[in-house]
Amino acid sequence: MSWRAKIGVIYPADGALDHEYWQLAPKGVSVHFTRISVPQEEQTLAVLEAQTQSDDITKAASDLNVIQMDAIAYACTSGSFVHGFGSDLTIIERLETASGVPCTTTTTASVRALKAVRSEKLSIVTPYPDEINARLKLFLEDSGFQVVALKGLGLYTEIFNQPAGAAYRLARGADKSDADAIFISCTNFRTIEMLQELEQDLGKPVISANQATVWDLLRLSGVNCCNKKYGKLFQTDE
């Protein structure tokens, strides 16, 4: 039940990891989803760029707030970094104008989360192809981070069908001794069930897209998100 806060999630239509948000939400916080359409043609960088400009995003924010959200997130990592540094803030402005409540994007939340765990040098793990990885690397560098390693799976679609261990194995392979944190991108890439173990095995913070999104939504809602099961981020005082 939502006696502490209601958080809203605008998810692409192919998003399949609703359960990760429910797991991350603490007692008294309810999670409410709406979805925006995803073009049915072959997924390309150009299709992704067009999708993020759609009025569907602002309509979704307005519709969500009919039931009075405390905060809303556009939960698509690539969609909120693909247009470059600062484009996520433009999306937030659109969402807040449409809904009248505090909003974030997954990319914005991830940058905030990485700064909250005092990270400067990153190993990045994604399910994306190289052309999207290049946009992510540039965005994070423009946000003040040094990218020391980046590994992707080369996928545009069916990301949600990756097994639970895919992100874990990819992160182990991408880790570098000079990286002070791991960032796992994509809200459709399974991570929640192994975050704590990956942090323990690597000895450094691990930030994933869904983890960061919920953390930022809770922060915007004024809810303390302390939960030792979901990594160092959920134990910070930020």
Biotite code that builds the C-alpha atoms (Angstrom):
import biotite.structure as struc

atoms = struc.array([
    struc.Atom([0.000, 0.000, 0.000], chain_id="A", res_id=1, res_name="MET", atom_name="CA", element="C"),
    struc.Atom([1.070, 3.574, -0.587], chain_id="A", res_id=2, res_name="SER", atom_name="CA", element="C"),
    struc.Atom([0.932, 5.154, 2.841], chain_id="A", res_id=3, res_name="TRP", atom_name="CA", element="C"),
    struc.Atom([4.505, 6.463, 2.386], chain_id="A", res_id=4, res_name="ARG", atom_name="CA", element="C"),
    struc.Atom([4.649, 7.291, -1.313], chain_id="A", res_id=5, res_name="ALA", atom_name="CA", element="C"),
    struc.Atom([3.415, 6.474, -4.791], chain_id="A", res_id=6, res_name="LYS", atom_name="CA", element="C"),
    struc.Atom([6.122, 6.314, -7.443], chain_id="A", res_id=7, res_name="ILE", atom_name="CA", element="C"),
    struc.Atom([5.355, 6.250, -11.154], chain_id="A", res_id=8, res_name="GLY", atom_name="CA", element="C"),
    struc.Atom([7.325, 4.522, -13.884], chain_id="A", res_id=9, res_name="VAL", atom_name="CA", element="C"),
    struc.Atom([7.058, 5.283, -17.606], chain_id="A", res_id=10, res_name="ILE", atom_name="CA", element="C"),
    struc.Atom([8.358, 2.107, -19.223], chain_id="A", res_id=11, res_name="TYR", atom_name="CA", element="C"),
    struc.Atom([8.861, 1.315, -22.928], chain_id="A", res_id=12, res_name="PRO", atom_name="CA", element="C"),
    struc.Atom([6.294, -1.214, -24.161], chain_id="A", res_id=13, res_name="ALA", atom_name="CA", element="C"),
    struc.Atom([8.897, -3.982, -24.325], chain_id="A", res_id=14, res_name="ASP", atom_name="CA", element="C"),
    struc.Atom([9.960, -3.448, -20.706], chain_id="A", res_id=15, res_name="GLY", atom_name="CA", element="C"),
    struc.Atom([9.520, -6.717, -18.847], chain_id="A", res_id=16, res_name="ALA", atom_name="CA", element="C"),
    struc.Atom([11.176, -6.268, -15.449], chain_id="A", res_id=17, res_name="LEU", atom_name="CA", element="C"),
    struc.Atom([8.357, -4.713, -13.427], chain_id="A", res_id=18, res_name="ASP", atom_name="CA", element="C"),
    struc.Atom([9.162, -7.147, -10.616], chain_id="A", res_id=19, res_name="HIS", atom_name="CA", element="C"),
    struc.Atom([12.553, -5.498, -10.017], chain_id="A", res_id=20, res_name="GLU", atom_name="CA", element="C"),
    struc.Atom([10.821, -2.230, -9.148], chain_id="A", res_id=21, res_name="TYR", atom_name="CA", element="C"),
    struc.Atom([8.411, -3.972, -6.818], chain_id="A", res_id=22, res_name="TRP", atom_name="CA", element="C"),
    struc.Atom([11.315, -5.737, -5.088], chain_id="A", res_id=23, res_name="GLN", atom_name="CA", element="C"),
    struc.Atom([13.221, -2.481, -4.606], chain_id="A", res_id=24, res_name="LEU", atom_name="CA", element="C"),
    struc.Atom([10.273, -0.506, -3.246], chain_id="A", res_id=25, res_name="ALA", atom_name="CA", element="C"),
    struc.Atom([10.290, -0.417, 0.572], chain_id="A", res_id=26, res_name="PRO", atom_name="CA", element="C"),
    struc.Atom([7.312, -0.985, 2.814], chain_id="A", res_id=27, res_name="LYS", atom_name="CA", element="C"),
    struc.Atom([4.577, 1.582, 2.316], chain_id="A", res_id=28, res_name="GLY", atom_name="CA", element="C"),
    struc.Atom([5.666, 2.559, -1.205], chain_id="A", res_id=29, res_name="VAL", atom_name="CA", element="C"),
    struc.Atom([3.614, 1.516, -4.225], chain_id="A", res_id=30, res_name="SER", atom_name="CA", element="C"),
    struc.Atom([4.898, 1.397, -7.801], chain_id="A", res_id=31, res_name="VAL", atom_name="CA", element="C"),
    struc.Atom([2.604, 2.351, -10.680], chain_id="A", res_id=32, res_name="HIS", atom_name="CA", element="C"),
    struc.Atom([3.522, 1.632, -14.311], chain_id="A", res_id=33, res_name="PHE", atom_name="CA", element="C"),
    struc.Atom([2.419, 2.989, -17.622], chain_id="A", res_id=34, res_name="THR", atom_name="CA", element="C"),
    struc.Atom([3.945, 2.086, -20.965], chain_id="A", res_id=35, res_name="ARG", atom_name="CA", element="C"),
    struc.Atom([4.758, 4.017, -24.098], chain_id="A", res_id=36, res_name="ILE", atom_name="CA", element="C"),
    struc.Atom([4.708, 2.465, -27.540], chain_id="A", res_id=37, res_name="SER", atom_name="CA", element="C"),
    struc.Atom([7.825, 1.012, -29.127], chain_id="A", res_id=38, res_name="VAL", atom_name="CA", element="C"),
    struc.Atom([8.029, 1.045, -32.953], chain_id="A", res_id=39, res_name="PRO", atom_name="CA", element="C"),
    struc.Atom([7.514, -2.402, -34.421], chain_id="A", res_id=40, res_name="GLN", atom_name="CA", element="C"),
    struc.Atom([10.008, -1.923, -37.239], chain_id="A", res_id=41, res_name="GLU", atom_name="CA", element="C"),
    struc.Atom([13.611, -3.077, -36.895], chain_id="A", res_id=42, res_name="GLU", atom_name="CA", element="C"),
    struc.Atom([15.234, -1.330, -33.957], chain_id="A", res_id=43, res_name="GLN", atom_name="CA", element="C"),
    struc.Atom([18.002, 1.081, -34.934], chain_id="A", res_id=44, res_name="THR", atom_name="CA", element="C"),
    struc.Atom([19.693, 4.099, -33.417], chain_id="A", res_id=45, res_name="LEU", atom_name="CA", element="C"),
    struc.Atom([17.463, 6.380, -35.518], chain_id="A", res_id=46, res_name="ALA", atom_name="CA", element="C"),
    struc.Atom([14.313, 4.637, -34.271], chain_id="A", res_id=47, res_name="VAL", atom_name="CA", element="C"),
    struc.Atom([15.476, 5.047, -30.680], chain_id="A", res_id=48, res_name="LEU", atom_name="CA", element="C"),
    struc.Atom([16.198, 8.734, -31.228], chain_id="A", res_id=49, res_name="GLU", atom_name="CA", element="C"),
    struc.Atom([12.709, 9.305, -32.637], chain_id="A", res_id=50, res_name="ALA", atom_name="CA", element="C"),
    struc.Atom([11.047, 7.374, -29.821], chain_id="A", res_id=51, res_name="GLN", atom_name="CA", element="C"),
    struc.Atom([12.446, 9.674, -27.141], chain_id="A", res_id=52, res_name="THR", atom_name="CA", element="C"),
    struc.Atom([10.960, 12.722, -28.869], chain_id="A", res_id=53, res_name="GLN", atom_name="CA", element="C"),
    struc.Atom([7.435, 11.312, -28.834], chain_id="A", res_id=54, res_name="SER", atom_name="CA", element="C"),
    struc.Atom([4.587, 13.114, -27.076], chain_id="A", res_id=55, res_name="ASP", atom_name="CA", element="C"),
    struc.Atom([3.703, 9.696, -25.601], chain_id="A", res_id=56, res_name="ASP", atom_name="CA", element="C"),
    struc.Atom([6.185, 10.393, -22.809], chain_id="A", res_id=57, res_name="ILE", atom_name="CA", element="C"),
    struc.Atom([4.512, 13.573, -21.586], chain_id="A", res_id=58, res_name="THR", atom_name="CA", element="C"),
    struc.Atom([1.026, 12.097, -21.988], chain_id="A", res_id=59, res_name="LYS", atom_name="CA", element="C"),
    struc.Atom([2.102, 9.129, -19.873], chain_id="A", res_id=60, res_name="ALA", atom_name="CA", element="C"),
    struc.Atom([3.331, 11.455, -17.112], chain_id="A", res_id=61, res_name="ALA", atom_name="CA", element="C"),
    struc.Atom([0.059, 13.375, -17.145], chain_id="A", res_id=62, res_name="SER", atom_name="CA", element="C"),
    struc.Atom([-1.986, 10.164, -17.078], chain_id="A", res_id=63, res_name="ASP", atom_name="CA", element="C"),
    struc.Atom([0.036, 8.697, -14.217], chain_id="A", res_id=64, res_name="LEU", atom_name="CA", element="C"),
    struc.Atom([-0.557, 11.703, -12.028], chain_id="A", res_id=65, res_name="ASN", atom_name="CA", element="C"),
    struc.Atom([-4.326, 11.251, -12.212], chain_id="A", res_id=66, res_name="VAL", atom_name="CA", element="C"),
    struc.Atom([-3.754, 9.062, -9.139], chain_id="A", res_id=67, res_name="ILE", atom_name="CA", element="C"),
    struc.Atom([-1.379, 11.617, -7.565], chain_id="A", res_id=68, res_name="GLN", atom_name="CA", element="C"),
    struc.Atom([2.188, 10.388, -7.782], chain_id="A", res_id=69, res_name="MET", atom_name="CA", element="C"),
    struc.Atom([4.931, 11.618, -5.477], chain_id="A", res_id=70, res_name="ASP", atom_name="CA", element="C"),
    struc.Atom([7.553, 11.243, -8.217], chain_id="A", res_id=71, res_name="ALA", atom_name="CA", element="C"),
    struc.Atom([7.748, 9.883, -11.772], chain_id="A", res_id=72, res_name="ILE", atom_name="CA", element="C"),
    struc.Atom([10.606, 8.398, -13.810], chain_id="A", res_id=73, res_name="ALA", atom_name="CA", element="C"),
    struc.Atom([11.113, 7.861, -17.515], chain_id="A", res_id=74, res_name="TYR", atom_name="CA", element="C"),
    struc.Atom([12.631, 4.396, -17.147], chain_id="A", res_id=75, res_name="ALA", atom_name="CA", element="C"),
    struc.Atom([14.622, 3.984, -20.329], chain_id="A", res_id=76, res_name="CYS", atom_name="CA", element="C"),
    struc.Atom([18.366, 4.425, -19.980], chain_id="A", res_id=77, res_name="THR", atom_name="CA", element="C"),
    struc.Atom([19.282, 4.627, -23.659], chain_id="A", res_id=78, res_name="SER", atom_name="CA", element="C"),
    struc.Atom([16.287, 6.831, -24.390], chain_id="A", res_id=79, res_name="GLY", atom_name="CA", element="C"),
    struc.Atom([17.489, 9.366, -21.859], chain_id="A", res_id=80, res_name="SER", atom_name="CA", element="C"),
    struc.Atom([21.137, 9.553, -22.971], chain_id="A", res_id=81, res_name="PHE", atom_name="CA", element="C"),
    struc.Atom([20.937, 8.999, -26.738], chain_id="A", res_id=82, res_name="VAL", atom_name="CA", element="C"),
    struc.Atom([20.610, 12.713, -27.548], chain_id="A", res_id=83, res_name="HIS", atom_name="CA", element="C"),
    struc.Atom([23.653, 13.642, -25.506], chain_id="A", res_id=84, res_name="GLY", atom_name="CA", element="C"),
    struc.Atom([24.606, 15.474, -22.341], chain_id="A", res_id=85, res_name="PHE", atom_name="CA", element="C"),
    struc.Atom([21.749, 17.569, -20.957], chain_id="A", res_id=86, res_name="GLY", atom_name="CA", element="C"),
    struc.Atom([19.036, 15.879, -23.013], chain_id="A", res_id=87, res_name="SER", atom_name="CA", element="C"),
    struc.Atom([17.855, 13.990, -19.931], chain_id="A", res_id=88, res_name="ASP", atom_name="CA", element="C"),
    struc.Atom([17.181, 17.304, -18.219], chain_id="A", res_id=89, res_name="LEU", atom_name="CA", element="C"),
    struc.Atom([15.035, 18.363, -21.159], chain_id="A", res_id=90, res_name="THR", atom_name="CA", element="C"),
    struc.Atom([12.971, 15.195, -20.740], chain_id="A", res_id=91, res_name="ILE", atom_name="CA", element="C"),
    struc.Atom([12.601, 15.917, -17.021], chain_id="A", res_id=92, res_name="ILE", atom_name="CA", element="C"),
    struc.Atom([11.379, 19.422, -17.751], chain_id="A", res_id=93, res_name="GLU", atom_name="CA", element="C"),
    struc.Atom([8.764, 18.008, -20.134], chain_id="A", res_id=94, res_name="ARG", atom_name="CA", element="C"),
    struc.Atom([7.623, 15.436, -17.593], chain_id="A", res_id=95, res_name="LEU", atom_name="CA", element="C"),
    struc.Atom([7.390, 17.903, -14.713], chain_id="A", res_id=96, res_name="GLU", atom_name="CA", element="C"),
    struc.Atom([5.432, 20.375, -16.828], chain_id="A", res_id=97, res_name="THR", atom_name="CA", element="C"),
    struc.Atom([2.977, 17.620, -17.797], chain_id="A", res_id=98, res_name="ALA", atom_name="CA", element="C"),
    struc.Atom([2.606, 16.073, -14.328], chain_id="A", res_id=99, res_name="SER", atom_name="CA", element="C"),
    struc.Atom([3.330, 18.814, -11.805], chain_id="A", res_id=100, res_name="GLY", atom_name="CA", element="C"),
    struc.Atom([5.429, 16.470, -9.634], chain_id="A", res_id=101, res_name="VAL", atom_name="CA", element="C"),
    struc.Atom([9.207, 15.835, -9.288], chain_id="A", res_id=102, res_name="PRO", atom_name="CA", element="C"),
    struc.Atom([10.521, 13.669, -12.130], chain_id="A", res_id=103, res_name="CYS", atom_name="CA", element="C"),
    struc.Atom([13.712, 11.930, -13.181], chain_id="A", res_id=104, res_name="THR", atom_name="CA", element="C"),
    struc.Atom([15.077, 9.704, -15.936], chain_id="A", res_id=105, res_name="THR", atom_name="CA", element="C"),
    struc.Atom([17.088, 6.532, -15.552], chain_id="A", res_id=106, res_name="THR", atom_name="CA", element="C"),
    struc.Atom([20.203, 8.220, -16.933], chain_id="A", res_id=107, res_name="THR", atom_name="CA", element="C"),
    struc.Atom([19.815, 11.160, -14.540], chain_id="A", res_id=108, res_name="THR", atom_name="CA", element="C"),
    struc.Atom([19.260, 8.763, -11.655], chain_id="A", res_id=109, res_name="ALA", atom_name="CA", element="C"),
    struc.Atom([22.283, 6.684, -12.615], chain_id="A", res_id=110, res_name="SER", atom_name="CA", element="C"),
    struc.Atom([24.598, 9.707, -12.706], chain_id="A", res_id=111, res_name="VAL", atom_name="CA", element="C"),
    struc.Atom([23.292, 10.811, -9.301], chain_id="A", res_id=112, res_name="ARG", atom_name="CA", element="C"),
    struc.Atom([23.740, 7.285, -7.935], chain_id="A", res_id=113, res_name="ALA", atom_name="CA", element="C"),
    struc.Atom([27.320, 6.995, -9.207], chain_id="A", res_id=114, res_name="LEU", atom_name="CA", element="C"),
    struc.Atom([28.151, 10.314, -7.578], chain_id="A", res_id=115, res_name="LYS", atom_name="CA", element="C"),
    struc.Atom([26.457, 9.193, -4.352], chain_id="A", res_id=116, res_name="ALA", atom_name="CA", element="C"),
    struc.Atom([28.863, 6.232, -4.078], chain_id="A", res_id=117, res_name="VAL", atom_name="CA", element="C"),
    struc.Atom([31.795, 8.595, -4.825], chain_id="A", res_id=118, res_name="ARG", atom_name="CA", element="C"),
    struc.Atom([32.664, 7.023, -8.151], chain_id="A", res_id=119, res_name="SER", atom_name="CA", element="C"),
    struc.Atom([35.007, 8.661, -10.653], chain_id="A", res_id=120, res_name="GLU", atom_name="CA", element="C"),
    struc.Atom([36.312, 5.780, -12.805], chain_id="A", res_id=121, res_name="LYS", atom_name="CA", element="C"),
    struc.Atom([33.795, 3.354, -14.301], chain_id="A", res_id=122, res_name="LEU", atom_name="CA", element="C"),
    struc.Atom([33.618, -0.066, -15.855], chain_id="A", res_id=123, res_name="SER", atom_name="CA", element="C"),
    struc.Atom([30.407, -0.115, -17.883], chain_id="A", res_id=124, res_name="ILE", atom_name="CA", element="C"),
    struc.Atom([28.307, -3.145, -18.799], chain_id="A", res_id=125, res_name="VAL", atom_name="CA", element="C"),
    struc.Atom([25.401, -3.002, -21.266], chain_id="A", res_id=126, res_name="THR", atom_name="CA", element="C"),
    struc.Atom([23.300, -5.226, -23.500], chain_id="A", res_id=127, res_name="PRO", atom_name="CA", element="C"),
    struc.Atom([23.589, -2.642, -26.319], chain_id="A", res_id=128, res_name="TYR", atom_name="CA", element="C"),
    struc.Atom([25.340, -2.604, -29.707], chain_id="A", res_id=129, res_name="PRO", atom_name="CA", element="C"),
    struc.Atom([28.472, -0.518, -30.189], chain_id="A", res_id=130, res_name="ASP", atom_name="CA", element="C"),
    struc.Atom([26.747, 2.577, -31.623], chain_id="A", res_id=131, res_name="GLU", atom_name="CA", element="C"),
    struc.Atom([24.610, 3.002, -28.508], chain_id="A", res_id=132, res_name="ILE", atom_name="CA", element="C"),
    struc.Atom([27.526, 2.191, -26.214], chain_id="A", res_id=133, res_name="ASN", atom_name="CA", element="C"),
    struc.Atom([29.466, 5.024, -27.844], chain_id="A", res_id=134, res_name="ALA", atom_name="CA", element="C"),
    struc.Atom([26.661, 7.470, -26.967], chain_id="A", res_id=135, res_name="ARG", atom_name="CA", element="C"),
    struc.Atom([26.593, 6.217, -23.360], chain_id="A", res_id=136, res_name="LEU", atom_name="CA", element="C"),
    struc.Atom([30.363, 6.530, -22.993], chain_id="A", res_id=137, res_name="LYS", atom_name="CA", element="C"),
    struc.Atom([30.289, 10.109, -24.268], chain_id="A", res_id=138, res_name="LEU", atom_name="CA", element="C"),
    struc.Atom([27.379, 11.034, -21.997], chain_id="A", res_id=139, res_name="PHE", atom_name="CA", element="C"),
    struc.Atom([29.128, 9.699, -18.898], chain_id="A", res_id=140, res_name="LEU", atom_name="CA", element="C"),
    struc.Atom([32.413, 11.356, -19.813], chain_id="A", res_id=141, res_name="GLU", atom_name="CA", element="C"),
    struc.Atom([30.580, 14.641, -20.296], chain_id="A", res_id=142, res_name="ASP", atom_name="CA", element="C"),
    struc.Atom([29.041, 14.055, -16.851], chain_id="A", res_id=143, res_name="SER", atom_name="CA", element="C"),
    struc.Atom([32.523, 13.983, -15.296], chain_id="A", res_id=144, res_name="GLY", atom_name="CA", element="C"),
    struc.Atom([33.381, 10.270, -15.188], chain_id="A", res_id=145, res_name="PHE", atom_name="CA", element="C"),
    struc.Atom([36.332, 8.412, -16.651], chain_id="A", res_id=146, res_name="GLN", atom_name="CA", element="C"),
    struc.Atom([35.334, 5.246, -18.500], chain_id="A", res_id=147, res_name="VAL", atom_name="CA", element="C"),
    struc.Atom([38.073, 2.623, -18.118], chain_id="A", res_id=148, res_name="VAL", atom_name="CA", element="C"),
    struc.Atom([36.197, -0.321, -19.658], chain_id="A", res_id=149, res_name="ALA", atom_name="CA", element="C"),
    struc.Atom([32.972, -0.947, -21.582], chain_id="A", res_id=150, res_name="LEU", atom_name="CA", element="C"),
    struc.Atom([31.448, -4.272, -22.636], chain_id="A", res_id=151, res_name="LYS", atom_name="CA", element="C"),
    struc.Atom([28.147, -4.851, -24.454], chain_id="A", res_id=152, res_name="GLY", atom_name="CA", element="C"),
    struc.Atom([26.146, -7.769, -25.827], chain_id="A", res_id=153, res_name="LEU", atom_name="CA", element="C"),
    struc.Atom([25.244, -6.162, -29.155], chain_id="A", res_id=154, res_name="GLY", atom_name="CA", element="C"),
    struc.Atom([21.473, -6.378, -28.624], chain_id="A", res_id=155, res_name="LEU", atom_name="CA", element="C"),
    struc.Atom([18.664, -4.025, -29.626], chain_id="A", res_id=156, res_name="TYR", atom_name="CA", element="C"),
    struc.Atom([15.776, -6.344, -28.709], chain_id="A", res_id=157, res_name="THR", atom_name="CA", element="C"),
    struc.Atom([14.933, -9.356, -26.524], chain_id="A", res_id=158, res_name="GLU", atom_name="CA", element="C"),
    struc.Atom([17.174, -7.978, -23.793], chain_id="A", res_id=159, res_name="ILE", atom_name="CA", element="C"),
    struc.Atom([14.726, -9.112, -21.117], chain_id="A", res_id=160, res_name="PHE", atom_name="CA", element="C"),
    struc.Atom([15.299, -12.719, -22.223], chain_id="A", res_id=161, res_name="ASN", atom_name="CA", element="C"),
    struc.Atom([18.914, -12.665, -21.047], chain_id="A", res_id=162, res_name="GLN", atom_name="CA", element="C"),
    struc.Atom([19.420, -15.078, -18.121], chain_id="A", res_id=163, res_name="PRO", atom_name="CA", element="C"),
    struc.Atom([19.957, -13.833, -14.605], chain_id="A", res_id=164, res_name="ALA", atom_name="CA", element="C"),
    struc.Atom([23.698, -14.445, -14.740], chain_id="A", res_id=165, res_name="GLY", atom_name="CA", element="C"),
    struc.Atom([24.352, -12.566, -17.988], chain_id="A", res_id=166, res_name="ALA", atom_name="CA", element="C"),
    struc.Atom([24.968, -9.173, -16.370], chain_id="A", res_id=167, res_name="ALA", atom_name="CA", element="C"),
    struc.Atom([27.000, -10.806, -13.593], chain_id="A", res_id=168, res_name="TYR", atom_name="CA", element="C"),
    struc.Atom([29.362, -12.569, -16.012], chain_id="A", res_id=169, res_name="ARG", atom_name="CA", element="C"),
    struc.Atom([29.676, -9.512, -18.227], chain_id="A", res_id=170, res_name="LEU", atom_name="CA", element="C"),
    struc.Atom([30.514, -7.331, -15.228], chain_id="A", res_id=171, res_name="ALA", atom_name="CA", element="C"),
    struc.Atom([33.165, -9.755, -14.002], chain_id="A", res_id=172, res_name="ARG", atom_name="CA", element="C"),
    struc.Atom([34.747, -9.642, -17.454], chain_id="A", res_id=173, res_name="GLY", atom_name="CA", element="C"),
    struc.Atom([34.598, -5.847, -17.667], chain_id="A", res_id=174, res_name="ALA", atom_name="CA", element="C"),
    struc.Atom([35.985, -5.075, -14.224], chain_id="A", res_id=175, res_name="ASP", atom_name="CA", element="C"),
    struc.Atom([39.322, -3.292, -14.098], chain_id="A", res_id=176, res_name="LYS", atom_name="CA", element="C"),
    struc.Atom([41.513, -2.712, -11.060], chain_id="A", res_id=177, res_name="SER", atom_name="CA", element="C"),
    struc.Atom([41.390, 1.060, -11.519], chain_id="A", res_id=178, res_name="ASP", atom_name="CA", element="C"),
    struc.Atom([37.576, 1.160, -11.801], chain_id="A", res_id=179, res_name="ALA", atom_name="CA", element="C"),
    struc.Atom([36.002, 2.309, -8.545], chain_id="A", res_id=180, res_name="ASP", atom_name="CA", element="C"),
    struc.Atom([32.471, 1.267, -9.558], chain_id="A", res_id=181, res_name="ALA", atom_name="CA", element="C"),
    struc.Atom([30.564, -0.845, -12.070], chain_id="A", res_id=182, res_name="ILE", atom_name="CA", element="C"),
    struc.Atom([27.624, 0.620, -13.969], chain_id="A", res_id=183, res_name="PHE", atom_name="CA", element="C"),
    struc.Atom([25.120, -1.799, -15.551], chain_id="A", res_id=184, res_name="ILE", atom_name="CA", element="C"),
    struc.Atom([22.934, 0.022, -18.055], chain_id="A", res_id=185, res_name="SER", atom_name="CA", element="C"),
    struc.Atom([19.413, -0.773, -19.375], chain_id="A", res_id=186, res_name="CYS", atom_name="CA", element="C"),
    struc.Atom([16.140, -1.091, -17.458], chain_id="A", res_id=187, res_name="THR", atom_name="CA", element="C"),
    struc.Atom([15.368, -4.317, -19.331], chain_id="A", res_id=188, res_name="ASN", atom_name="CA", element="C"),
    struc.Atom([18.575, -6.107, -18.239], chain_id="A", res_id=189, res_name="PHE", atom_name="CA", element="C"),
    struc.Atom([18.160, -8.344, -15.176], chain_id="A", res_id=190, res_name="ARG", atom_name="CA", element="C"),
    struc.Atom([20.355, -7.306, -12.235], chain_id="A", res_id=191, res_name="THR", atom_name="CA", element="C"),
    struc.Atom([18.512, -7.041, -8.931], chain_id="A", res_id=192, res_name="ILE", atom_name="CA", element="C"),
    struc.Atom([18.875, -10.656, -7.845], chain_id="A", res_id=193, res_name="GLU", atom_name="CA", element="C"),
    struc.Atom([22.684, -10.578, -8.029], chain_id="A", res_id=194, res_name="MET", atom_name="CA", element="C"),
    struc.Atom([23.650, -6.982, -7.137], chain_id="A", res_id=195, res_name="LEU", atom_name="CA", element="C"),
    struc.Atom([24.744, -7.727, -3.593], chain_id="A", res_id=196, res_name="GLN", atom_name="CA", element="C"),
    struc.Atom([26.773, -10.791, -4.600], chain_id="A", res_id=197, res_name="GLU", atom_name="CA", element="C"),
    struc.Atom([28.471, -8.927, -7.458], chain_id="A", res_id=198, res_name="LEU", atom_name="CA", element="C"),
    struc.Atom([29.493, -6.119, -5.111], chain_id="A", res_id=199, res_name="GLU", atom_name="CA", element="C"),
    struc.Atom([30.862, -8.634, -2.643], chain_id="A", res_id=200, res_name="GLN", atom_name="CA", element="C"),
    struc.Atom([32.812, -10.522, -5.317], chain_id="A", res_id=201, res_name="ASP", atom_name="CA", element="C"),
    struc.Atom([34.284, -7.395, -6.933], chain_id="A", res_id=202, res_name="LEU", atom_name="CA", element="C"),
    struc.Atom([34.766, -5.394, -3.742], chain_id="A", res_id=203, res_name="GLY", atom_name="CA", element="C"),
    struc.Atom([33.316, -2.191, -5.217], chain_id="A", res_id=204, res_name="LYS", atom_name="CA", element="C"),
    struc.Atom([29.915, -0.510, -5.705], chain_id="A", res_id=205, res_name="PRO", atom_name="CA", element="C"),
    struc.Atom([27.656, -1.740, -8.486], chain_id="A", res_id=206, res_name="VAL", atom_name="CA", element="C"),
    struc.Atom([24.992, 0.581, -9.856], chain_id="A", res_id=207, res_name="ILE", atom_name="CA", element="C"),
    struc.Atom([22.295, -0.813, -12.126], chain_id="A", res_id=208, res_name="SER", atom_name="CA", element="C"),
    struc.Atom([19.646, 1.043, -14.090], chain_id="A", res_id=209, res_name="ALA", atom_name="CA", element="C"),
    struc.Atom([16.557, -0.135, -12.209], chain_id="A", res_id=210, res_name="ASN", atom_name="CA", element="C"),
    struc.Atom([18.285, 0.130, -8.834], chain_id="A", res_id=211, res_name="GLN", atom_name="CA", element="C"),
    struc.Atom([19.279, 3.741, -9.526], chain_id="A", res_id=212, res_name="ALA", atom_name="CA", element="C"),
    struc.Atom([15.839, 4.641, -10.887], chain_id="A", res_id=213, res_name="THR", atom_name="CA", element="C"),
    struc.Atom([14.007, 3.457, -7.776], chain_id="A", res_id=214, res_name="VAL", atom_name="CA", element="C"),
    struc.Atom([16.643, 5.007, -5.494], chain_id="A", res_id=215, res_name="TRP", atom_name="CA", element="C"),
    struc.Atom([16.156, 8.398, -7.152], chain_id="A", res_id=216, res_name="ASP", atom_name="CA", element="C"),
    struc.Atom([12.363, 8.123, -7.104], chain_id="A", res_id=217, res_name="LEU", atom_name="CA", element="C"),
    struc.Atom([12.458, 7.386, -3.387], chain_id="A", res_id=218, res_name="LEU", atom_name="CA", element="C"),
    struc.Atom([14.835, 10.281, -2.805], chain_id="A", res_id=219, res_name="ARG", atom_name="CA", element="C"),
    struc.Atom([12.533, 12.641, -4.701], chain_id="A", res_id=220, res_name="LEU", atom_name="CA", element="C"),
    struc.Atom([9.588, 11.326, -2.673], chain_id="A", res_id=221, res_name="SER", atom_name="CA", element="C"),
    struc.Atom([11.321, 11.930, 0.657], chain_id="A", res_id=222, res_name="GLY", atom_name="CA", element="C"),
    struc.Atom([11.523, 8.223, 1.517], chain_id="A", res_id=223, res_name="VAL", atom_name="CA", element="C"),
    struc.Atom([14.597, 6.686, 3.162], chain_id="A", res_id=224, res_name="ASN", atom_name="CA", element="C"),
    struc.Atom([15.602, 3.817, 0.918], chain_id="A", res_id=225, res_name="CYS", atom_name="CA", element="C"),
    struc.Atom([18.020, 1.951, 3.201], chain_id="A", res_id=226, res_name="CYS", atom_name="CA", element="C"),
    struc.Atom([17.995, -1.763, 2.324], chain_id="A", res_id=227, res_name="ASN", atom_name="CA", element="C"),
    struc.Atom([21.125, -3.877, 2.718], chain_id="A", res_id=228, res_name="LYS", atom_name="CA", element="C"),
    struc.Atom([19.952, -6.434, 0.135], chain_id="A", res_id=229, res_name="LYS", atom_name="CA", element="C"),
    struc.Atom([20.429, -4.117, -2.840], chain_id="A", res_id=230, res_name="TYR", atom_name="CA", element="C"),
    struc.Atom([23.986, -2.872, -2.721], chain_id="A", res_id=231, res_name="GLY", atom_name="CA", element="C"),
    struc.Atom([25.908, 0.052, -1.329], chain_id="A", res_id=232, res_name="LYS", atom_name="CA", element="C"),
    struc.Atom([23.652, 2.607, -3.021], chain_id="A", res_id=233, res_name="LEU", atom_name="CA", element="C"),
    struc.Atom([20.737, 1.606, -0.821], chain_id="A", res_id=234, res_name="PHE", atom_name="CA", element="C"),
    struc.Atom([22.944, 2.154, 2.233], chain_id="A", res_id=235, res_name="GLN", atom_name="CA", element="C"),
    struc.Atom([24.092, 5.694, 1.460], chain_id="A", res_id=236, res_name="THR", atom_name="CA", element="C"),
    struc.Atom([22.936, 8.821, 3.273], chain_id="A", res_id=237, res_name="ASP", atom_name="CA", element="C"),
    struc.Atom([22.670, 10.869, 0.056], chain_id="A", res_id=238, res_name="GLU", atom_name="CA", element="C"),
])
